[in-house]
Amino acid sequence: MKGAIVITGVSSGIGRDALAVLHAKGYHIYGSIRKKADADLLISEYPERFTPLVFDVQDHEEVIKASKIVFKQCTELIALINNAGIAVPGPLQHISEEDFEQQLDINIKAVRRVTNVFLPLLGAQKNFTGSPGRIINISSVSGLFNSPFNGAYCISKHGVESMTDTYRRELYRYGIKVIAIEPGPIKTAIWKKSENQLEKFRDTDYFDVLKNANTIIKRIEKSALPVERIPKVILKCLEKRKPKTRYIVHKNRLLFKLLAYYLPDKLVDWIVYKTASKGDRHRPF
Ligand SMILES: NC(=O)c1ccc[n+]([C@@H]2O[C@H](COP(=O)([O-])OP(=O)(O)OC[C@H]3O[C@@H](n4cnc5c(N)ncnc54)[C@H](OP(=O)(O)O)[C@@H]3O)[C@@H](O)[C@H]2O)c1
């Protein structure tokens, strides 16, 4: 056995694929799920070296309770992978307080909530005798570039970027490496979950663009990268002696970097506005 890793959100998508790949590599995976049915299914798929942790990342008490299983069985963790997340689409002007709060709570606040609970096992404690672990945050290109009608998600992922850098600098003394993976569109269920969510903005000025949302989502989904691309990067983060601090995983990295880093804001504003107005995509890359 190679050591233990905690992954949040292993019921589907990137988390589930990471579980499959890291488990096959010989790691023991502690995977968070919310529904007992998902836990039972995964236990039947992985009868050995998999332990489900049943918690909702929004519930601090549940996280602490589930973590006790890990603390009982392990003296150290190879890594914590903060993966669980949701995407709340819509114009910032009209997203409800409740939806906005849920977006921020699940995608950012919970990353700190879960990380702090597991930090002692990653090496953030006096007299730790193991090897320092690594924290891998599944961020997004939306943590580097803001797109219209995806603002709540972008804000949450910018928060993840900030939290990644801050933890990395604070945890330097313990030798704990903190890394962000920044995927562009990846084929997972997250896209289906966004379909038809924009209907509620029908009576707003933005509906001239938002009425095309389902077409845009389908288009993005079609050209999205396969989910297997992310565990490959996770393996680099885990096993390289000197991993980078961030990894962009995008089909058109060059165009993305040009828009995110090099072109002037006002030009990008115009390009994004023109792109969104055409109605077949919400951002130009
Ligand atoms: N797919 C993409 O294009 C893409 C691109 C960039 C970044 N990402 C990021 O990748 C991560 C995984 O997303 P995915 O694409 O794999 O989506 P997904 O298939 O929808 O998976 C999301 C996972 O998060 C879990 N989750 C959601 N809310 C939770 C909560 N409150 N407590 C605990 N678990 C919760 C889900 O569990 P349930 O099944 O119980 O809901 C599920 O296991 C997210 O952070 C996402 O922002 C995705």
The ligand as an SDF file (V2000), in Angstrom:
LIG
                    3D

 48 52  0  0  0  0  0  0  0  0999 V2000
  -16.2860   19.5970  -15.4020 N   0  0  0  0  0  0  0  0  0  0  0  0
  -15.6630   20.7090  -15.6960 C   0  0  0  0  0  0  0  0  0  0  0  0
  -15.7210   21.2140  -16.8350 O   0  0  0  0  0  0  0  0  0  0  0  0
  -14.8220   21.3930  -14.6530 C   0  0  0  0  0  0  0  0  0  0  0  0
  -13.9220   22.3960  -15.0900 C   0  0  0  0  0  0  0  0  0  0  0  0
  -13.1590   23.0520  -14.1320 C   0  0  0  0  0  0  0  0  0  0  0  0
  -13.2680   22.7100  -12.8000 C   0  0  0  0  0  0  0  0  0  0  0  0
  -14.1470   21.7460  -12.3910 N   0  0  0  0  0  0  0  0  0  0  0  0
  -14.2340   21.4480  -10.9600 C   0  0  0  0  0  0  0  0  0  0  0  0
  -14.0460   20.0750  -10.7350 O   0  0  0  0  0  0  0  0  0  0  0  0
  -14.6840   19.6860   -9.5190 C   0  0  0  0  0  0  0  0  0  0  0  0
  -15.5080   18.4230   -9.7510 C   0  0  0  0  0  0  0  0  0  0  0  0
  -16.5250   18.7250  -10.6690 O   0  0  0  0  0  0  0  0  0  0  0  0
  -17.0540   17.6710  -11.7590 P   0  0  0  0  0  0  0  0  0  0  0  0
  -16.9620   18.3110  -13.0700 O   0  0  0  0  0  0  0  0  0  0  0  0
  -16.4700   16.3520  -11.5280 O   0  0  0  0  0  0  0  0  0  0  0  0
  -18.6170   17.7080  -11.3680 O   0  0  0  0  0  0  0  0  0  0  0  0
  -19.6490   16.5880  -10.8490 P   0  0  0  0  0  0  0  0  0  0  0  0
  -19.5650   15.3730  -11.6940 O   0  0  0  0  0  0  0  0  0  0  0  0
  -20.9220   17.3130  -10.7390 O   0  0  0  0  0  0  0  0  0  0  0  0
  -19.0750   16.2090   -9.3980 O   0  0  0  0  0  0  0  0  0  0  0  0
  -19.1770   17.0760   -8.3170 C   0  0  0  0  0  0  0  0  0  0  0  0
  -18.8870   16.2980   -7.0550 C   0  0  0  0  0  0  0  0  0  0  0  0
  -18.9660   17.1990   -5.9390 O   0  0  0  0  0  0  0  0  0  0  0  0
  -19.8700   16.6580   -4.9790 C   0  0  0  0  0  0  0  0  0  0  0  0
  -20.5350   17.7030   -4.1940 N   0  0  0  0  0  0  0  0  0  0  0  0
  -21.2850   18.7280   -4.6560 C   0  0  0  0  0  0  0  0  0  0  0  0
  -21.7650   19.4370   -3.6300 N   0  0  0  0  0  0  0  0  0  0  0  0
  -21.3050   18.8460   -2.5000 C   0  0  0  0  0  0  0  0  0  0  0  0
  -21.4720   19.0900   -1.1060 C   0  0  0  0  0  0  0  0  0  0  0  0
  -22.2130   20.1000   -0.6560 N   0  0  0  0  0  0  0  0  0  0  0  0
  -20.8500   18.2630   -0.2270 N   0  0  0  0  0  0  0  0  0  0  0  0
  -20.1230   17.2200   -0.6650 C   0  0  0  0  0  0  0  0  0  0  0  0
  -19.9410   16.9180   -1.9540 N   0  0  0  0  0  0  0  0  0  0  0  0
  -20.5360   17.7240   -2.8630 C   0  0  0  0  0  0  0  0  0  0  0  0
  -20.8750   15.8690   -5.8010 C   0  0  0  0  0  0  0  0  0  0  0  0
  -21.5760   14.9690   -4.9600 O   0  0  0  0  0  0  0  0  0  0  0  0
  -23.1410   14.5960   -5.2270 P   0  0  0  0  0  0  0  0  0  0  0  0
  -23.1310   13.5450   -6.3010 O   0  0  0  0  0  0  0  0  0  0  0  0
  -23.6160   14.1020   -3.9000 O   0  0  0  0  0  0  0  0  0  0  0  0
  -23.8180   15.8490   -5.6650 O   0  0  0  0  0  0  0  0  0  0  0  0
  -19.9250   15.2010   -6.8110 C   0  0  0  0  0  0  0  0  0  0  0  0
  -19.3090   14.0900   -6.2140 O   0  0  0  0  0  0  0  0  0  0  0  0
  -15.5230   20.8940   -9.0870 C   0  0  0  0  0  0  0  0  0  0  0  0
  -14.8370   21.5990   -8.0670 O   0  0  0  0  0  0  0  0  0  0  0  0
  -15.5960   21.7310  -10.3540 C   0  0  0  0  0  0  0  0  0  0  0  0
  -15.7720   23.0920  -10.0780 O   0  0  0  0  0  0  0  0  0  0  0  0
  -14.9270   21.0730  -13.3000 C   0  0  0  0  0  0  0  0  0  0  0  0
  1  2  1  0
  2  3  2  0
  2  4  1  0
  4  5  1  0
  4 48  2  0
  5  6  2  0
  6  7  1  0
  7  8  2  0
  8  9  1  0
  8 48  1  0
  9 10  1  0
  9 46  1  0
 10 11  1  0
 11 12  1  0
 11 44  1  0
 12 13  1  0
 13 14  1  0
 14 15  2  0
 14 16  1  0
 14 17  1  0
 17 18  1  0
 18 19  2  0
 18 20  1  0
 18 21  1  0
 21 22  1  0
 22 23  1  0
 23 24  1  0
 23 42  1  0
 24 25  1  0
 25 26  1  0
 25 36  1  0
 26 27  1  0
 26 35  1  0
 27 28  2  0
 28 29  1  0
 29 30  1  0
 29 35  2  0
 30 31  1  0
 30 32  2  0
 32 33  1  0
 33 34  2  0
 34 35  1  0
 36 37  1  0
 36 42  1  0
 37 38  1  0
 38 39  2  0
 38 40  1  0
 38 41  1  0
 42 43  1  0
 44 45  1  0
 44 46  1  0
 46 47  1  0
M  CHG  2   8   1  16  -1
M  END
$$$$
